[in-house]
Amino acid sequence: MTPPNSARLLVAALLVGVCVPPVLTHQEQPQSDVSVKQFGANKVIGHLGHPLGTVVRITGRCINGDGTHRRADLGKTLLEVRTVNEKELEHPFVVPFLRAAKDVPTPADGDSFDYYAHEWGAFDGIVSIPKDLAIDQPMVANDGCHYQPQITIHKSIIAQASKQSSRTKP
């Protein structure tokens, strides 16, 4: 006795569904491990959308770290980068203002900025220690070992424009 056509179609659909892998979108792609050795052979694209170490023009506004209500930001001056090379970022990138040329003043909360800078960073953080090592695990909230982005500011366009305009005034 042969099963009805609808039953055969159902079995065929189930087999196709089991045998054909699902199509993954860009965000659902499986993660693959990356060797540190690959960093030297390839350009690593940073949060600014350019290879690390590439000088780009960034604009945005300054944020007082105390206002973020994150303990890690307390006492810090943060830069909310909104554009890179005059192209608006999909999501603002927030990074501490730490390394800048001598003639670049520290911006105040709410100040706009226009800088030439490059992104760099390091992998760091608190890691989980295997229990069999009998080492005390620090009890702190953390993100584990991760990339900590930084930027170095080479020049302030706004500061340069202010200096030039003050020189031309009588």
C-alpha positions in Angstrom: 0.0 0.0 0.0 1.5 3.4 -1.0 1.0 6.4 1.2 -1.1 9.3 -0.2 0.7 12.1 -2.1 0.3 14.5 0.9 2.2 12.0 3.1 5.0 11.6 0.6 5.3 15.3 0.3 5.5 15.7 4.0 8.2 13.1 4.3 10.2 14.7 1.4 9.9 18.2 3.1 11.1 16.8 6.4 14.1 15.1 4.7 15.0 18.3 2.9 14.7 20.3 6.1 17.0 17.9 7.9 19.6 17.5 5.1 19.9 21.1 4.0 21.8 23.4 6.5 20.0 26.6 7.4 21.1 29.8 5.6 22.8 32.0 8.2 22.7 35.8 8.1 25.9 37.9 8.6 25.1 38.3 12.3 24.5 34.6 12.8 27.7 33.3 11.2 29.5 30.9 13.5 32.4 32.4 15.3 35.9 31.1 14.4 39.0 31.3 16.4 41.7 33.8 15.2 45.3 33.3 15.9 47.4 36.3 17.1 49.8 35.5 14.3 47.1 36.4 11.8 47.1 40.0 13.1 50.5 40.7 11.5 49.5 39.1 8.2 46.1 40.9 7.9 44.8 44.3 8.5 42.6 44.3 11.7 39.7 46.6 11.3 38.9 48.6 14.5 35.8 50.2 15.8 36.4 53.3 13.7 36.0 51.1 10.5 39.6 51.3 9.4 42.7 49.2 10.0 44.2 49.7 13.4 47.0 52.4 13.2 45.3 54.3 10.4 45.1 58.0 11.0 41.5 59.2 10.4 39.5 62.4 11.1 37.0 61.9 13.9 34.3 64.2 15.2 31.8 64.0 18.0 31.2 65.3 21.5 32.9 64.9 24.9 31.1 63.1 27.8 31.9 63.3 31.5 32.5 59.6 32.5 30.8 60.3 35.9 27.5 60.7 34.0 27.5 57.2 32.5 26.8 55.6 35.9 29.5 52.9 35.1 32.2 52.5 37.7 34.8 52.0 35.0 34.1 55.4 33.6 34.3 57.4 36.9 36.7 60.3 36.7 37.3 59.8 32.9 36.8 62.1 30.0 35.1 60.1 27.2 34.9 60.8 23.5 31.7 59.9 21.8 32.9 59.5 18.2 30.0 60.2 15.7 31.8 60.5 12.4 34.9 59.1 10.8 36.3 60.8 7.8 33.0 62.7 7.5 31.0 59.5 7.4 28.5 59.1 10.2 28.9 55.9 12.3 25.8 53.6 12.6 26.3 53.7 16.4 28.5 56.2 18.2 31.8 54.8 19.5 32.8 55.8 23.0 36.4 55.7 24.0 38.4 57.4 26.8 40.5 60.5 26.1 43.9 59.3 27.2 46.7 59.8 24.7 46.9 63.1 22.9 49.6 65.4 21.5 50.8 68.1 23.8 49.0 70.9 22.0 45.6 69.1 22.2 43.7 70.4 25.3 41.5 68.0 27.3 37.9 68.7 26.2 35.2 69.5 28.7 31.8 67.8 29.1 29.6 68.7 26.1 32.4 70.1 24.0 32.5 69.1 20.3 35.7 67.8 19.0 37.4 67.4 15.6 40.6 65.3 15.7 43.0 63.4 13.6 43.5 60.2 15.5 44.3 56.5 15.1 42.8 53.5 16.9 44.9 50.9 18.7 44.2 48.6 21.7 45.0 45.7 23.8 43.5 42.4 24.9 43.2 42.4 28.7 40.8 41.7 31.5 40.0 39.3 34.3 40.1 35.6 33.3 38.5 32.6 34.9 41.1 30.6 36.8 40.6 26.8 36.8 39.6 25.5 40.3 42.2 22.8 40.4 45.0 25.5 40.5 43.9 26.5 44.0 44.2 30.2 43.2 41.7 32.7 44.5 39.4 34.0 41.8 38.8 37.7 42.2 35.1 38.4 42.8 34.4 41.4 40.6 32.0 42.1 37.8 33.9 41.9 34.6 33.8 41.4 30.8 36.4 38.7 30.9 39.4 38.9 28.6 38.5 41.2 25.7 39.7 43.9 23.3 40.1 47.3 25.0 40.1 49.9 22.2 42.1 53.1 22.6 42.9 56.1 20.4 45.8 58.4 20.1 44.9 61.9 19.1 47.5 63.6 16.8 45.9 67.0 16.2 42.8 69.0 17.0 41.2 70.7 14.1 39.1 73.0 16.3 42.1 74.0 18.4 44.2 74.7 15.3 41.4 76.8 13.8 41.1 78.8 17.2 44.9 79.5 17.2 44.8 80.7 13.6 41.8 83.0 14.1 43.4 84.5 17.3 46.6 85.2 15.4 44.7 87.2 12.7 42.8 89.4 15.1 44.3 92.9 15.7 
